[in-house]
Amino acid sequence: MAAAAAAVPLRVCHQEIVKFDLEIKAAVQDIRDCPGPLSALTELNAAVKEKFRHLRGCIQVRVPPAGGC
């Protein structure tokens, strides 16, 4: 029963990773397709960086220090 309960958060995290991955890929394609101006590219780049930040936060593993918390 505990394994099934643990699988739910893992599944949700996986879904979020897939969602952010697709959003990042779409934003990178927007950058590739954008003819400019530089301000538009800068704005798109900032959006990609923010999505990467969220993705990193989702997949970051927090390991307690040796010897306990």
C-alpha positions as CSV (number, residue, x, y, z in Angstrom):
1,M,0.0,0.0,0.0
2,A,2.8,2.4,0.8
3,A,4.4,1.8,-2.6
4,A,1.2,2.8,-4.3
5,A,1.0,6.0,-2.2
6,A,4.6,6.8,-3.1
7,A,4.0,6.3,-6.8
8,V,1.4,9.1,-6.9
9,P,3.8,11.9,-6.1
10,L,6.3,10.4,-8.4
11,R,3.8,10.2,-11.2
12,V,2.8,13.9,-10.6
13,C,6.4,14.9,-10.7
14,H,7.0,13.0,-13.9
15,Q,4.0,14.7,-15.5
16,E,5.3,18.1,-14.5
17,I,8.7,17.3,-15.9
18,V,7.2,16.3,-19.2
19,K,5.0,19.5,-19.2
20,F,8.0,21.8,-18.5
21,D,10.1,19.9,-21.1
22,L,7.5,20.5,-23.8
23,E,7.1,24.2,-22.8
24,I,10.9,24.7,-22.9
25,K,11.1,23.0,-26.4
26,A,8.2,25.3,-27.6
27,A,9.9,28.4,-26.2
28,V,13.2,27.5,-27.8
29,Q,11.4,27.0,-31.1
30,D,9.9,30.5,-30.6
31,I,13.4,31.9,-30.2
32,R,14.5,30.1,-33.4
33,D,11.6,31.5,-35.3
34,C,11.8,35.0,-33.9
35,P,13.4,37.5,-36.5
36,G,13.8,40.1,-33.8
37,P,14.1,42.7,-32.5
38,L,16.6,42.0,-29.8
39,S,14.2,43.0,-27.0
40,A,11.7,40.2,-28.2
41,L,14.5,37.6,-28.2
42,T,15.6,38.8,-24.7
43,E,12.1,38.4,-23.4
44,L,11.7,34.9,-24.9
45,N,15.1,34.0,-23.5
46,A,14.0,35.1,-20.0
47,A,10.9,33.0,-20.3
48,V,13.1,29.9,-21.2
49,K,15.4,30.6,-18.2
50,E,12.4,30.8,-15.9
51,K,11.0,27.5,-17.2
52,F,14.4,25.9,-16.6
53,R,14.4,27.2,-13.1
54,H,11.0,25.6,-12.4
55,L,12.1,22.4,-14.0
56,R,15.2,22.2,-11.9
57,G,13.2,22.8,-8.8
58,C,10.9,19.9,-9.7
59,I,13.6,17.4,-10.3
60,Q,16.0,18.5,-7.6
61,V,16.6,15.7,-5.1
62,R,17.2,16.8,-1.5
63,V,19.3,14.3,0.3
64,P,19.6,14.7,4.1
65,P,23.1,15.0,5.4
66,A,24.9,11.9,6.7
67,G,24.1,11.3,10.3
68,G,20.5,12.7,10.1
69,C,19.0,16.1,9.8
